Amino acid sequence: MSIPAPTPSAKKQDWSASQYLKFHTERTRPVYDLISQIHPLITTPNPRIYDLGCGPGNSTKALIDAFPGARVTGMDSSQDMLEKARLSLPDVEFTQGDVGNFTPTGGDEEGGKGVDVLFSNAVFHWLRSSVRLPTLTRLLQSLPKGGVLAFQVPDNYTQPSHALMRSTALLPGKPWSPYFQSANIGSLSSHTRPDLDPIESPSTIYNTLVPHASSVIIWRTEYLHVLDDAGKIVEWVKGTGLQPFLHRMPESGDSGDRGRGVREAFLKEYERRLEEVYTRLEDGRVLLGYPRLFVVAVRK
């Protein structure tokens, strides 16, 4: 899980495993849905599996439970996530790396020989569109015949939860406005902006992978998460898509009086705008719609 951040502090650029795990159950539901589609494709009793962007190990645990005889390696770019994963699964191999230049190995064999599954829950959307499809193609090509590339990515660029990040950041005359003047929000040609690239269409992904695959299964699911209120939506995205926006602003006290309260003011306005869109249900709670795109490709 790799997040671009404009601040120099390595601590600020890292993920927070505790923040991410506030919604552990909801975030793991897509993992089980993806595993259910790859399980029939794996015939060996001891498959070699890589969990790319393993985060705090919730997806790794699900893979181990689904494939008890597997050798599973978790890979992530975040040290905080890996520390949490190693605490949760001390007998599992975890390694730090970047999915953009990751090359799988199977046992003592190089070049991906012997690798049965490259699995990824919510990581490839962090790659810019110029490298996303080439990376997926390279990973699929690295697999032996019958190897499986299985991934899911949030497909929510136009959802209010994410569109309001961009529009709130671009409001003029706000305490946070100076921190986004050169952010190029919404400009797909800028690779340093805090908002992520939209996910390619299913047909584009299919057409990219199918020359190298015996089959490509692709589907989209919109999860509807029942949350207490708009504040919980803020807490959800603070663990993922909102982080690059927050990293552009100082934490309280970082920049003296000028920087004090900037993040808090931004989050308050973002939450207020969310409340206008995510209206209350009969019991006072809200529904967070969260579309996700799933792909399972088998190497030919």
N, C-alpha and C positions, 0 to 999 in steps of 0.2 A: 504494500500500500504506500504509494509515494505521493506526497503532497508538495507542490511548489509553494514556497513562502518567501516573501520579500525581506523578512527580518533576518538579522545575522545570527540570532540565538538558536543553537541546535535544539535546545529544550523546547522552544516554541514550535519548531518545525515537526516535532514528533507527534505521534498519535497519543491519545489517552485511552488505555485499555479499559479503565474503570468507566469512563464516559461511554465508550462503545458498548460495554456490557450492561448498561442500564436497560437495554431492550434486547437482552440475550435471546429470549424465546422468539420474539418477532423476527430478529435478524437471522435466526437459524432455520426458520421455516423453508426458505428457498433452497437451503442446503439439502434438506431431506427430499424436496421435490426433484432436484437435479440428480441426486443419488439414485432415486427410484428408476430413472430412465437409463442409467449406465449399468445398473446391477445386472440386467440380463445379457449385457454385452461382454462381461468378464467371465471367462470360463476357467481360468487358472485358479487354484486354491490359494496361491501365494502371490497375488499381484503386486507389482511395484508401482506405487502411487506417489505423486507429488501434489501437495496442496499449496498452490501458488497464491500468495496474499492470505496466508493462514490466519492473520490477526491474532487474537488471544487464544486460539486453539479450538474454538467451538466447532468449526467445520472439520478440523482434523479429528476430533473425537467422534463426530458422526461418521466419518470415513472408516475409522478403526472399528466402530461398532458394526458397520455394514459389511466390512471385509475383515473378519477376525484374524485371518492368516496373512494379511498384507504387511508389507514393509512400507510405511508411510513416512515421508519427509515433509515437514512444513517449512515454507519459505516466506519471509516477509521483510520489508525494508525498515520497519519500525522496531527499535530496540525495546521500547516499552511493551509493545504487543508480544514480542518474543519472550520477554521475561515472564509475562503472565502465562503464556502458553507452556513454557518449560515448568513453571510451578504446577500447572494443572495436569500436565502429562510428562512427568519426569523421565519416562522410559522411551519417549519418542524423540527422534532426531529433528532439530529445528536449526535452520540456517538463515543468516541475514543476506538479502540480495535484492536485486531490482528485476522485476519481471520483464522489463524492456530489453535486457541483455542476458537473461537467464538461458542456460543450456542444460537440458536434463541429462543425467547419466543413469545407467541401470546397473547396479552392483559394481563389478570391477570393469564393466564394459563401457567404453566411451561413446559419445554421439547419440545417446538415447536408446541404444539397443537394450531390450529387456524392460523398458518402461511401458507399463500397461495403460496408465491413466495420468493425464495432466488435468488436474481439477482446479477450478478457480471460482470462488464465491465473491463477487463484487470487488474486482480489482482492475479489470481492463478499461473501465470507464475513466480511470484516472490518466490513462495515456491520451495524448493528443491524437486527433484523427489522422495526422500525417504518418504516425508510427503504429497506430493501433492494428490496422489490418495487416501490414507487413509483419508485425510481431506475432499475430495469431497464425498467419501462414507459415512463418518460420517454425513455430512450435509444433504445428501439425506435421510439417515435413520432417521434423526431427524424430518422430515416432516410427516404430517399426510397423509393418503391415498388421492391421487389426488393433493398433493402439488407439486410444480414445482421448480426444480433447473435449472436455466438458466445462462449460463456464456459464455464468449468469452475470448480467450487469443491470444496474438500475437504468431505467429508460424514462427519466423524469425531468428532462431539461425544460419542458414546457409546463410542468406541474406548478401550481401556485407556491408550494413549499420552496421551490428553487427559483422560479421567476421572481418572487418577491425578495430573494436575496439580492438579485441584480438591481431591481428597481429601488430598493431601500438604500443600497450602497451609492446609487447615483443621485439621490436627492441633494439639491443644492442648499448651501447655507447651513449645513448640519455640522456638529462637532467632528464627525467622521469624514466629512466631504474631502478635506485636503488629502486624506490617505488613499483616496480612490481617483484623484484627478488624472493620474497617469496609468490607471489600472487597465485601460482598454477593455472594460467589461462589455461583453457581447460581440467583440471583434474577433471572428474566428481566425484571422490571420496572425493574431498575437498569441504566442505560446506562454506568456508570463502572466496573463490575466487570471484572476481568482476563479472565475466560472469555468466549468469543464465543457468539453466539446459534446454536442449532441451525439447520441449513438447512431451509427449508420443504420439504414433500413434493413429489415430482414432479407430482402432480395439481394442487397449489396453484399451482405455477409455471406449469404448462401453462394452467390456467384463467385466470391473470392475463394471460398474453401472447397467447393465441390470438385474442382480439377484435381485435388489431392486426396479426395475422400471417396470411399465406397458408399457412404451415406452421410447425409447431414440432416439432423432433426432440429427444427427451430420452432419456438413458440414464445408467446408473450402471456404473462399473467399479471393482473393488477391485484395486489394485496390490499385489503382494507383493514387498517389497524385501528382499533378502538382505543383512543387515548383520552386522558382526563380532560385536557383542555389545550389551547394553543401553546401554552407554556411547555407542555410535554412535546409538542412538535419541535419547538426550539431546542429542547434537550436532545431530541433524536438527531437532528441535523448538526448540532454542535459536535457530535461524534464522527461526522463524515463530511458532507458537502459544504457545511458552513465554515469549516476550519480554515481554508485558504483565505476567506474574507476576514476572519478574526485575526489571522496572522499578520495582516497588513496594519492592524491597529495596535497601539501599545496597551499592555496590561496596566491596571491601576498603579500609578506611581512610577511607571517606566520612564516617562518623559517629563517629570515634574508636574506642575499645575496644568500645563497645556495638554498633557496626555491623560490626566485623571478623569475617569468616568467615560471615556470615549466608547469603549466596547459596551459598557452597560447601557449607554444611551442608544447605541445602534441596536442592541438586542431588544430593548424596550420598544422601539419603533417597529422593528421587524415583527415582534409578537403582536403589537397592536394591529398591524396590517393583516397578519394571519387571522386574527379574530374576526375580521370583516369578511373573510372568504370561507373559513371553516366554521360554519354555524353550528350551534349546539344541537345535540340530539335530545330526545325526550328525557333522558336521564342526566342531561347536562354535559355529557362527554362529546367528543368530536371524532369524525372519521378521517384518517389520513390515508388517501389513496396513494399507492406506491407501485407503479408499473415496473416490471422487470422482464428482460429478454433472456431467454435460455437457448443455448446451442450445444448440441452433441454431435461431434464429427468423428467418424471412424476412418483411420488412415487406410488407403487402398494400396 
